[in-house]
Each structure stands twice: as C-alpha cells, then as structure tokens.
C-alpha cells in the first residue's frame, strides 16, 4: 500500500504552469508596481540569465528605469 508522494510543483500548488513574459514587459509592469507599492527609492533586479533592471525614484516622484536584456541565438 505504498503511495507515490512525489508531485510536480503545478500539482502541489494547483496552479497552471507559469507562462514566460518578455523581460521589458515584466520590468515595466510587475517590477514597477512592486516598486511603487512598497514606496522604494532604489531597486536592482536580476533574473540570473543576464537580464538586469535598475529603478530609482526622483525627487518629483518620477521613476527612472534602466534595463538590459540578453539574447542567446
């Protein structure tokens, strides 16, 4: 009466697999929303695949976003 206790992440969380998002779209939406929600002054984000983003808040409450994107062909 042995049960297989191994489950995939999707089965464990009952979530659908995460879909891939373009790096600039992710930075300009999710990252900026997080930055604003937590009222941060500076933040650096890296994805471990060569993509980086730097965010900084100016005195007039504008957000400057610099990001790089690496493409492997």
PyMOL Python script that loads the backbone (N, CA, C, O; Angstrom):
from pymol import cmd

cmd.read_pdbstr("""\
ATOM      1  N   UNK A   1       0.815  -1.192   0.000  1.00  0.00           N
ATOM      2  CA  UNK A   1       0.000   0.000   0.000  1.00  0.00           C
ATOM      3  C   UNK A   1       0.856   1.252   0.000  1.00  0.00           C
ATOM      4  O   UNK A   1       0.632   2.170   0.789  1.00  0.00           O
ATOM      5  N   UNK A   2       1.797   1.283  -0.853  1.00  0.00           N
ATOM      6  CA  UNK A   2       2.684   2.433  -0.965  1.00  0.00           C
ATOM      7  C   UNK A   2       2.078   3.444  -1.927  1.00  0.00           C
ATOM      8  O   UNK A   2       1.628   3.091  -3.017  1.00  0.00           O
ATOM      9  N   UNK A   3       2.070   4.696  -1.514  1.00  0.00           N
ATOM     10  CA  UNK A   3       1.547   5.764  -2.366  1.00  0.00           C
ATOM     11  C   UNK A   3       2.710   6.555  -2.935  1.00  0.00           C
ATOM     12  O   UNK A   3       3.742   6.718  -2.284  1.00  0.00           O
ATOM     13  N   UNK A   4       2.540   7.040  -4.139  1.00  0.00           N
ATOM     14  CA  UNK A   4       3.554   7.903  -4.735  1.00  0.00           C
ATOM     15  C   UNK A   4       3.347   9.304  -4.181  1.00  0.00           C
ATOM     16  O   UNK A   4       2.361   9.965  -4.506  1.00  0.00           O
ATOM     17  N   UNK A   5       4.274   9.758  -3.347  1.00  0.00           N
ATOM     18  CA  UNK A   5       4.125  11.055  -2.697  1.00  0.00           C
ATOM     19  C   UNK A   5       4.791  12.185  -3.475  1.00  0.00           C
ATOM     20  O   UNK A   5       4.758  13.335  -3.038  1.00  0.00           O
ATOM     21  N   UNK A   6       5.384  11.881  -4.598  1.00  0.00           N
ATOM     22  CA  UNK A   6       6.023  12.923  -5.391  1.00  0.00           C
ATOM     23  C   UNK A   6       4.994  13.597  -6.273  1.00  0.00           C
ATOM     24  O   UNK A   6       4.197  12.934  -6.936  1.00  0.00           O
ATOM     25  N   UNK A   7       5.015  14.888  -6.276  1.00  0.00           N
ATOM     26  CA  UNK A   7       4.115  15.685  -7.105  1.00  0.00           C
ATOM     27  C   UNK A   7       4.924  16.757  -7.798  1.00  0.00           C
ATOM     28  O   UNK A   7       5.951  17.202  -7.285  1.00  0.00           O
ATOM     29  N   UNK A   8       4.467  17.165  -8.945  1.00  0.00           N
ATOM     30  CA  UNK A   8       5.100  18.296  -9.596  1.00  0.00           C
ATOM     31  C   UNK A   8       4.686  19.568  -8.866  1.00  0.00           C
ATOM     32  O   UNK A   8       3.728  19.571  -8.093  1.00  0.00           O
ATOM     33  N   UNK A   9       5.405  20.624  -9.115  1.00  0.00           N
ATOM     34  CA  UNK A   9       5.082  21.904  -8.481  1.00  0.00           C
ATOM     35  C   UNK A   9       3.662  22.327  -8.821  1.00  0.00           C
ATOM     36  O   UNK A   9       2.926  22.800  -7.955  1.00  0.00           O
ATOM     37  N   UNK A  10       3.276  22.158 -10.086  1.00  0.00           N
ATOM     38  CA  UNK A  10       1.937  22.560 -10.510  1.00  0.00           C
ATOM     39  C   UNK A  10       0.860  21.751  -9.787  1.00  0.00           C
ATOM     40  O   UNK A  10      -0.163  22.299  -9.378  1.00  0.00           O
ATOM     41  N   UNK A  11       1.095  20.443  -9.630  1.00  0.00           N
ATOM     42  CA  UNK A  11       0.131  19.611  -8.921  1.00  0.00           C
ATOM     43  C   UNK A  11       0.054  19.998  -7.448  1.00  0.00           C
ATOM     44  O   UNK A  11      -1.022  20.023  -6.851  1.00  0.00           O
ATOM     45  N   UNK A  12       1.208  20.298  -6.879  1.00  0.00           N
ATOM     46  CA  UNK A  12       1.267  20.649  -5.459  1.00  0.00           C
ATOM     47  C   UNK A  12       0.538  21.956  -5.179  1.00  0.00           C
ATOM     48  O   UNK A  12      -0.173  22.072  -4.180  1.00  0.00           O
ATOM     49  N   UNK A  13       0.712  22.938  -6.056  1.00  0.00           N
ATOM     50  CA  UNK A  13       0.120  24.254  -5.821  1.00  0.00           C
ATOM     51  C   UNK A  13      -1.237  24.429  -6.492  1.00  0.00           C
ATOM     52  O   UNK A  13      -1.909  25.437  -6.276  1.00  0.00           O
ATOM     53  N   UNK A  14      -1.647  23.446  -7.312  1.00  0.00           N
ATOM     54  CA  UNK A  14      -2.895  23.542  -8.075  1.00  0.00           C
ATOM     55  C   UNK A  14      -2.910  24.743  -9.001  1.00  0.00           C
ATOM     56  O   UNK A  14      -3.974  25.268  -9.328  1.00  0.00           O
ATOM     57  N   UNK A  15      -1.724  25.184  -9.428  1.00  0.00           N
ATOM     58  CA  UNK A  15      -1.617  26.309 -10.353  1.00  0.00           C
ATOM     59  C   UNK A  15      -1.261  25.798 -11.739  1.00  0.00           C
ATOM     60  O   UNK A  15      -0.693  24.718 -11.902  1.00  0.00           O
ATOM     61  N   UNK A  16      -1.605  26.587 -12.709  1.00  0.00           N
ATOM     62  CA  UNK A  16      -1.173  26.288 -14.058  1.00  0.00           C
ATOM     63  C   UNK A  16       0.298  26.670 -14.170  1.00  0.00           C
ATOM     64  O   UNK A  16       0.767  27.526 -13.420  1.00  0.00           O
ATOM     65  N   UNK A  17       1.034  26.053 -15.089  1.00  0.00           N
ATOM     66  CA  UNK A  17       2.441  26.437 -15.262  1.00  0.00           C
ATOM     67  C   UNK A  17       2.547  27.916 -15.611  1.00  0.00           C
ATOM     68  O   UNK A  17       1.731  28.449 -16.362  1.00  0.00           O
ATOM     69  N   UNK A  18       3.551  28.562 -15.063  1.00  0.00           N
ATOM     70  CA  UNK A  18       3.748  29.989 -15.320  1.00  0.00           C
ATOM     71  C   UNK A  18       4.144  30.191 -16.782  1.00  0.00           C
ATOM     72  O   UNK A  18       4.963  29.452 -17.329  1.00  0.00           O
ATOM     73  N   UNK A  19       3.545  31.204 -17.399  1.00  0.00           N
ATOM     74  CA  UNK A  19       3.916  31.468 -18.779  1.00  0.00           C
ATOM     75  C   UNK A  19       5.067  32.472 -18.801  1.00  0.00           C
ATOM     76  O   UNK A  19       5.194  33.316 -17.914  1.00  0.00           O
ATOM     77  N   UNK A  20       5.896  32.361 -19.827  1.00  0.00           N
ATOM     78  CA  UNK A  20       7.055  33.236 -19.948  1.00  0.00           C
ATOM     79  C   UNK A  20       6.599  34.632 -20.347  1.00  0.00           C
ATOM     80  O   UNK A  20       5.691  34.808 -21.159  1.00  0.00           O
ATOM     81  N   UNK A  21       7.266  35.627 -19.743  1.00  0.00           N
ATOM     82  CA  UNK A  21       6.944  37.017 -20.019  1.00  0.00           C
ATOM     83  C   UNK A  21       8.196  37.699 -20.532  1.00  0.00           C
ATOM     84  O   UNK A  21       9.296  37.448 -20.041  1.00  0.00           O
ATOM     85  N   UNK A  22       8.028  38.552 -21.508  1.00  0.00           N
ATOM     86  CA  UNK A  22       9.117  39.348 -22.055  1.00  0.00           C
ATOM     87  C   UNK A  22       9.735  40.196 -20.935  1.00  0.00           C
ATOM     88  O   UNK A  22       9.003  40.794 -20.147  1.00  0.00           O
ATOM     89  N   UNK A  23      11.070  40.257 -20.854  1.00  0.00           N
ATOM     90  CA  UNK A  23      11.761  40.971 -19.775  1.00  0.00           C
ATOM     91  C   UNK A  23      11.330  42.436 -19.674  1.00  0.00           C
ATOM     92  O   UNK A  23      10.961  42.866 -18.581  1.00  0.00           O
ATOM     93  N   UNK A  24      11.356  43.226 -20.752  1.00  0.00           N
ATOM     94  CA  UNK A  24      10.917  44.621 -20.629  1.00  0.00           C
ATOM     95  C   UNK A  24       9.474  44.765 -20.133  1.00  0.00           C
ATOM     96  O   UNK A  24       9.173  45.667 -19.352  1.00  0.00           O
ATOM     97  N   UNK A  25       8.595  43.886 -20.583  1.00  0.00           N
ATOM     98  CA  UNK A  25       7.196  43.937 -20.133  1.00  0.00           C
ATOM     99  C   UNK A  25       7.116  43.638 -18.642  1.00  0.00           C
ATOM    100  O   UNK A  25       6.384  44.313 -17.918  1.00  0.00           O
ATOM    101  N   UNK A  26       7.853  42.640 -18.175  1.00  0.00           N
ATOM    102  CA  UNK A  26       7.874  42.284 -16.754  1.00  0.00           C
ATOM    103  C   UNK A  26       8.387  43.443 -15.916  1.00  0.00           C
ATOM    104  O   UNK A  26       7.799  43.773 -14.887  1.00  0.00           O
ATOM    105  N   UNK A  27       9.489  44.069 -16.352  1.00  0.00           N
ATOM    106  CA  UNK A  27      10.081  45.181 -15.597  1.00  0.00           C
ATOM    107  C   UNK A  27       9.120  46.361 -15.545  1.00  0.00           C
ATOM    108  O   UNK A  27       8.891  46.930 -14.478  1.00  0.00           O
ATOM    109  N   UNK A  28       8.559  46.728 -16.690  1.00  0.00           N
ATOM    110  CA  UNK A  28       7.719  47.920 -16.750  1.00  0.00           C
ATOM    111  C   UNK A  28       6.337  47.716 -16.149  1.00  0.00           C
ATOM    112  O   UNK A  28       5.597  48.686 -15.985  1.00  0.00           O
ATOM    113  N   UNK A  29       5.972  46.504 -15.821  1.00  0.00           N
ATOM    114  CA  UNK A  29       4.674  46.274 -15.184  1.00  0.00           C
ATOM    115  C   UNK A  29       4.849  45.761 -13.753  1.00  0.00           C
ATOM    116  O   UNK A  29       4.690  46.526 -12.802  1.00  0.00           O
ATOM    117  N   UNK A  30       5.171  44.492 -13.592  1.00  0.00           N
ATOM    118  CA  UNK A  30       5.231  43.881 -12.258  1.00  0.00           C
ATOM    119  C   UNK A  30       6.284  44.521 -11.350  1.00  0.00           C
ATOM    120  O   UNK A  30       6.016  44.798 -10.180  1.00  0.00           O
ATOM    121  N   UNK A  31       7.470  44.753 -11.888  1.00  0.00           N
ATOM    122  CA  UNK A  31       8.541  45.319 -11.058  1.00  0.00           C
ATOM    123  C   UNK A  31       8.209  46.749 -10.648  1.00  0.00           C
ATOM    124  O   UNK A  31       8.380  47.112  -9.485  1.00  0.00           O
ATOM    125  N   UNK A  32       7.741  47.556 -11.580  1.00  0.00           N
ATOM    126  CA  UNK A  32       7.379  48.937 -11.260  1.00  0.00           C
ATOM    127  C   UNK A  32       6.214  48.977 -10.274  1.00  0.00           C
ATOM    128  O   UNK A  32       6.203  49.817  -9.374  1.00  0.00           O
ATOM    129  N   UNK A  33       5.246  48.095 -10.423  1.00  0.00           N
ATOM    130  CA  UNK A  33       4.126  48.040  -9.477  1.00  0.00           C
ATOM    131  C   UNK A  33       4.612  47.687  -8.075  1.00  0.00           C
ATOM    132  O   UNK A  33       4.160  48.285  -7.098  1.00  0.00           O
ATOM    133  N   UNK A  34       5.528  46.723  -7.961  1.00  0.00           N
ATOM    134  CA  UNK A  34       6.103  46.364  -6.668  1.00  0.00           C
ATOM    135  C   UNK A  34       6.871  47.546  -6.078  1.00  0.00           C
ATOM    136  O   UNK A  34       6.742  47.850  -4.892  1.00  0.00           O
ATOM    137  N   UNK A  35       7.668  48.206  -6.912  1.00  0.00           N
ATOM    138  CA  UNK A  35       8.465  49.366  -6.513  1.00  0.00           C
ATOM    139  C   UNK A  35       7.563  50.460  -5.934  1.00  0.00           C
ATOM    140  O   UNK A  35       7.876  51.043  -4.896  1.00  0.00           O
ATOM    141  N   UNK A  36       6.459  50.730  -6.601  1.00  0.00           N
ATOM    142  CA  UNK A  36       5.507  51.747  -6.139  1.00  0.00           C
ATOM    143  C   UNK A  36       4.765  51.309  -4.882  1.00  0.00           C
ATOM    144  O   UNK A  36       4.598  52.091  -3.946  1.00  0.00           O
ATOM    145  N   UNK A  37       4.324  50.067  -4.868  1.00  0.00           N
ATOM    146  CA  UNK A  37       3.531  49.571  -3.736  1.00  0.00           C
ATOM    147  C   UNK A  37       4.309  49.634  -2.427  1.00  0.00           C
ATOM    148  O   UNK A  37       3.724  49.835  -1.362  1.00  0.00           O
ATOM    149  N   UNK A  38       5.618  49.463  -2.504  1.00  0.00           N
ATOM    150  CA  UNK A  38       6.441  49.462  -1.298  1.00  0.00           C
ATOM    151  C   UNK A  38       7.198  50.773  -1.104  1.00  0.00           C
ATOM    152  O   UNK A  38       8.045  50.889  -0.218  1.00  0.00           O
ATOM    153  N   UNK A  39       6.881  51.754  -1.942  1.00  0.00           N
ATOM    154  CA  UNK A  39       7.443  53.104  -1.827  1.00  0.00           C
ATOM    155  C   UNK A  39       8.967  53.082  -1.699  1.00  0.00           C
ATOM    156  O   UNK A  39       9.528  53.724  -0.811  1.00  0.00           O
ATOM    157  N   UNK A  40       9.632  52.340  -2.590  1.00  0.00           N
ATOM    158  CA  UNK A  40      11.082  52.202  -2.556  1.00  0.00           C
ATOM    159  C   UNK A  40      11.757  53.369  -3.260  1.00  0.00           C
ATOM    160  O   UNK A  40      11.164  54.027  -4.114  1.00  0.00           O
ATOM    161  N   UNK A  41      13.010  53.612  -2.885  1.00  0.00           N
ATOM    162  CA  UNK A  41      13.800  54.672  -3.518  1.00  0.00           C
ATOM    163  C   UNK A  41      14.679  54.113  -4.639  1.00  0.00           C
ATOM    164  O   UNK A  41      14.801  54.729  -5.698  1.00  0.00           O
ATOM    165  N   UNK A  42      15.296  52.939  -4.407  1.00  0.00           N
ATOM    166  CA  UNK A  42      16.155  52.293  -5.401  1.00  0.00           C
ATOM    167  C   UNK A  42      15.960  50.790  -5.336  1.00  0.00           C
ATOM    168  O   UNK A  42      15.677  50.228  -4.278  1.00  0.00           O
ATOM    169  N   UNK A  43      16.116  50.145  -6.494  1.00  0.00           N
ATOM    170  CA  UNK A  43      15.994  48.695  -6.534  1.00  0.00           C
ATOM    171  C   UNK A  43      16.736  48.174  -7.755  1.00  0.00           C
ATOM    172  O   UNK A  43      16.707  48.790  -8.820  1.00  0.00           O
ATOM    173  N   UNK A  44      17.403  47.029  -7.593  1.00  0.00           N
ATOM    174  CA  UNK A  44      18.068  46.341  -8.699  1.00  0.00           C
ATOM    175  C   UNK A  44      17.488  44.935  -8.780  1.00  0.00           C
ATOM    176  O   UNK A  44      17.359  44.248  -7.767  1.00  0.00           O
ATOM    177  N   UNK A  45      17.140  44.516  -9.990  1.00  0.00           N
ATOM    178  CA  UNK A  45      16.551  43.202 -10.215  1.00  0.00           C
ATOM    179  C   UNK A  45      17.388  42.475 -11.264  1.00  0.00           C
ATOM    180  O   UNK A  45      17.734  43.050 -12.296  1.00  0.00           O
ATOM    181  N   UNK A  46      17.714  41.206 -10.997  1.00  0.00           N
ATOM    182  CA  UNK A  46      18.427  40.361 -11.949  1.00  0.00           C
ATOM    183  C   UNK A  46      17.679  39.041 -12.058  1.00  0.00           C
ATOM    184  O   UNK A  46      17.121  38.554 -11.075  1.00  0.00           O
ATOM    185  N   UNK A  47      17.670  38.464 -13.256  1.00  0.00           N
ATOM    186  CA  UNK A  47      16.973  37.181 -13.419  1.00  0.00           C
ATOM    187  C   UNK A  47      17.912  35.986 -13.493  1.00  0.00           C
ATOM    188  O   UNK A  47      17.446  34.855 -13.632  1.00  0.00           O
ATOM    189  N   UNK A  48      19.215  36.202 -13.404  1.00  0.00           N
ATOM    190  CA  UNK A  48      20.172  35.097 -13.453  1.00  0.00           C
ATOM    191  C   UNK A  48      20.490  34.624 -14.854  1.00  0.00           C
ATOM    192  O   UNK A  48      21.279  33.696 -15.032  1.00  0.00           O
ATOM    193  N   UNK A  49      19.893  35.244 -15.840  1.00  0.00           N
ATOM    194  CA  UNK A  49      20.137  34.874 -17.238  1.00  0.00           C
ATOM    195  C   UNK A  49      20.733  36.039 -18.026  1.00  0.00           C
ATOM    196  O   UNK A  49      20.694  36.048 -19.257  1.00  0.00           O
ATOM    197  N   UNK A  50      21.283  37.018 -17.313  1.00  0.00           N
ATOM    198  CA  UNK A  50      21.912  38.155 -17.977  1.00  0.00           C
ATOM    199  C   UNK A  50      21.038  39.384 -18.071  1.00  0.00           C
ATOM    200  O   UNK A  50      21.514  40.429 -18.515  1.00  0.00           O
ATOM    201  N   UNK A  51      19.791  39.306 -17.677  1.00  0.00           N
ATOM    202  CA  UNK A  51      18.895  40.467 -17.719  1.00  0.00           C
ATOM    203  C   UNK A  51      18.934  41.192 -16.383  1.00  0.00           C
ATOM    204  O   UNK A  51      18.844  40.570 -15.325  1.00  0.00           O
ATOM    205  N   UNK A  52      19.071  42.523 -16.441  1.00  0.00           N
ATOM    206  CA  UNK A  52      19.121  43.341 -15.231  1.00  0.00           C
ATOM    207  C   UNK A  52      18.221  44.558 -15.397  1.00  0.00           C
ATOM    208  O   UNK A  52      17.970  45.024 -16.509  1.00  0.00           O
ATOM    209  N   UNK A  53      17.748  45.054 -14.274  1.00  0.00           N
ATOM    210  CA  UNK A  53      16.970  46.300 -14.275  1.00  0.00           C
ATOM    211  C   UNK A  53      17.318  47.093 -13.032  1.00  0.00           C
ATOM    212  O   UNK A  53      17.445  46.537 -11.941  1.00  0.00           O
ATOM    213  N   UNK A  54      17.471  48.400 -13.206  1.00  0.00           N
ATOM    214  CA  UNK A  54      17.718  49.318 -12.088  1.00  0.00           C
ATOM    215  C   UNK A  54      16.592  50.338 -12.075  1.00  0.00           C
ATOM    216  O   UNK A  54      16.264  50.936 -13.099  1.00  0.00           O
ATOM    217  N   UNK A  55      16.009  50.525 -10.907  1.00  0.00           N
ATOM    218  CA  UNK A  55      14.947  51.507 -10.756  1.00  0.00           C
ATOM    219  C   UNK A  55      15.366  52.515  -9.709  1.00  0.00           C
ATOM    220  O   UNK A  55      15.978  52.153  -8.704  1.00  0.00           O
ATOM    221  N   UNK A  56      15.044  53.776  -9.932  1.00  0.00           N
ATOM    222  CA  UNK A  56      15.336  54.836  -8.975  1.00  0.00           C
ATOM    223  C   UNK A  56      14.217  55.857  -9.003  1.00  0.00           C
ATOM    224  O   UNK A  56      13.695  56.198 -10.065  1.00  0.00           O
ATOM    225  N   UNK A  57      13.855  56.341  -7.826  1.00  0.00           N
ATOM    226  CA  UNK A  57      12.802  57.350  -7.719  1.00  0.00           C
ATOM    227  C   UNK A  57      13.450  58.727  -7.635  1.00  0.00           C
ATOM    228  O   UNK A  57      14.356  58.940  -6.829  1.00  0.00           O
ATOM    229  N   UNK A  58      12.991  59.661  -8.461  1.00  0.00           N
ATOM    230  CA  UNK A  58      13.485  61.035  -8.449  1.00  0.00           C
ATOM    231  C   UNK A  58      12.685  61.860  -7.445  1.00  0.00           C
ATOM    232  O   UNK A  58      11.647  61.422  -6.948  1.00  0.00           O
ATOM    233  N   UNK A  59      13.181  63.048  -7.157  1.00  0.00           N
ATOM    234  CA  UNK A  59      12.521  63.920  -6.169  1.00  0.00           C
ATOM    235  C   UNK A  59      11.095  64.286  -6.577  1.00  0.00           C
ATOM    236  O   UNK A  59      10.239  64.481  -5.714  1.00  0.00           O
ATOM    237  N   UNK A  60      10.833  64.381  -7.870  1.00  0.00           N
ATOM    238  CA  UNK A  60       9.486  64.724  -8.340  1.00  0.00           C
ATOM    239  C   UNK A  60       8.590  63.484  -8.459  1.00  0.00           C
ATOM    240  O   UNK A  60       7.542  63.532  -9.103  1.00  0.00           O
ATOM    241  N   UNK A  61       9.008  62.370  -7.833  1.00  0.00           N
ATOM    242  CA  UNK A  61       8.271  61.108  -7.757  1.00  0.00           C
ATOM    243  C   UNK A  61       8.219  60.350  -9.081  1.00  0.00           C
ATOM    244  O   UNK A  61       7.454  59.396  -9.216  1.00  0.00           O
ATOM    245  N   UNK A  62       9.029  60.769 -10.064  1.00  0.00           N
ATOM    246  CA  UNK A  62       9.132  60.008 -11.303  1.00  0.00           C
ATOM    247  C   UNK A  62      10.057  58.827 -11.078  1.00  0.00           C
ATOM    248  O   UNK A  62      10.949  58.882 -10.232  1.00  0.00           O
ATOM    249  N   UNK A  63       9.848  57.768 -11.828  1.00  0.00           N
ATOM    250  CA  UNK A  63      10.671  56.571 -11.701  1.00  0.00           C
ATOM    251  C   UNK A  63      11.526  56.420 -12.955  1.00  0.00           C
ATOM    252  O   UNK A  63      11.019  56.396 -14.077  1.00  0.00           O
ATOM    253  N   UNK A  64      12.832  56.319 -12.737  1.00  0.00           N
ATOM    254  CA  UNK A  64      13.760  56.080 -13.848  1.00  0.00           C
ATOM    255  C   UNK A  64      14.033  54.581 -13.891  1.00  0.00           C
ATOM    256  O   UNK A  64      14.404  53.985 -12.880  1.00  0.00           O
ATOM    257  N   UNK A  65      13.850  53.976 -15.057  1.00  0.00           N
ATOM    258  CA  UNK A  65      14.069  52.542 -15.224  1.00  0.00           C
ATOM    259  C   UNK A  65      15.126  52.341 -16.306  1.00  0.00           C
ATOM    260  O   UNK A  65      14.964  52.798 -17.437  1.00  0.00           O
ATOM    261  N   UNK A  66      16.218  51.647 -15.943  1.00  0.00           N
ATOM    262  CA  UNK A  66      17.241  51.233 -16.891  1.00  0.00           C
ATOM    263  C   UNK A  66      17.264  49.719 -16.885  1.00  0.00           C
ATOM    264  O   UNK A  66      17.370  49.099 -15.826  1.00  0.00           O
ATOM    265  N   UNK A  67      17.164  49.115 -18.072  1.00  0.00           N
ATOM    266  CA  UNK A  67      17.267  47.665 -18.091  1.00  0.00           C
ATOM    267  C   UNK A  67      18.073  47.199 -19.288  1.00  0.00           C
ATOM    268  O   UNK A  67      18.126  47.845 -20.335  1.00  0.00           O
ATOM    269  N   UNK A  68      18.700  46.042 -19.085  1.00  0.00           N
ATOM    270  CA  UNK A  68      19.442  45.399 -20.155  1.00  0.00           C
ATOM    271  C   UNK A  68      18.797  44.050 -20.410  1.00  0.00           C
ATOM    272  O   UNK A  68      18.192  43.456 -19.517  1.00  0.00           O
ATOM    273  N   UNK A  69      18.929  43.583 -21.612  1.00  0.00           N
ATOM    274  CA  UNK A  69      18.341  42.306 -21.978  1.00  0.00           C
ATOM    275  C   UNK A  69      19.361  41.524 -22.775  1.00  0.00           C
ATOM    276  O   UNK A  69      19.965  42.058 -23.705  1.00  0.00           O
ATOM    277  N   UNK A  70      19.561  40.272 -22.427  1.00  0.00           N
ATOM    278  CA  UNK A  70      20.497  39.414 -23.128  1.00  0.00           C
ATOM    279  C   UNK A  70      19.718  38.437 -23.996  1.00  0.00           C
ATOM    280  O   UNK A  70      18.741  37.834 -23.554  1.00  0.00           O
ATOM    281  N   UNK A  71      20.168  38.292 -25.240  1.00  0.00           N
ATOM    282  CA  UNK A  71      19.521  37.372 -26.163  1.00  0.00           C
ATOM    283  C   UNK A  71      20.544  36.327 -26.587  1.00  0.00           C
ATOM    284  O   UNK A  71      21.642  36.671 -27.023  1.00  0.00           O
ATOM    285  N   UNK A  72      20.189  35.060 -26.462  1.00  0.00           N
ATOM    286  CA  UNK A  72      21.061  33.981 -26.885  1.00  0.00           C
ATOM    287  C   UNK A  72      20.485  33.390 -28.165  1.00  0.00           C
ATOM    288  O   UNK A  72      19.329  32.969 -28.202  1.00  0.00           O
ATOM    289  N   UNK A  73      21.299  33.363 -29.205  1.00  0.00           N
ATOM    290  CA  UNK A  73      20.847  32.847 -30.510  1.00  0.00           C
ATOM    291  C   UNK A  73      21.446  31.479 -30.761  1.00  0.00           C
ATOM    292  O   UNK A  73      21.190  30.874 -31.802  1.00  0.00           O
TER     293      UNK A  73
END
""", "prot")
cmd.dss("prot")
cmd.show_as("cartoon", "prot")
cmd.util.cbc("prot")
cmd.orient("prot")
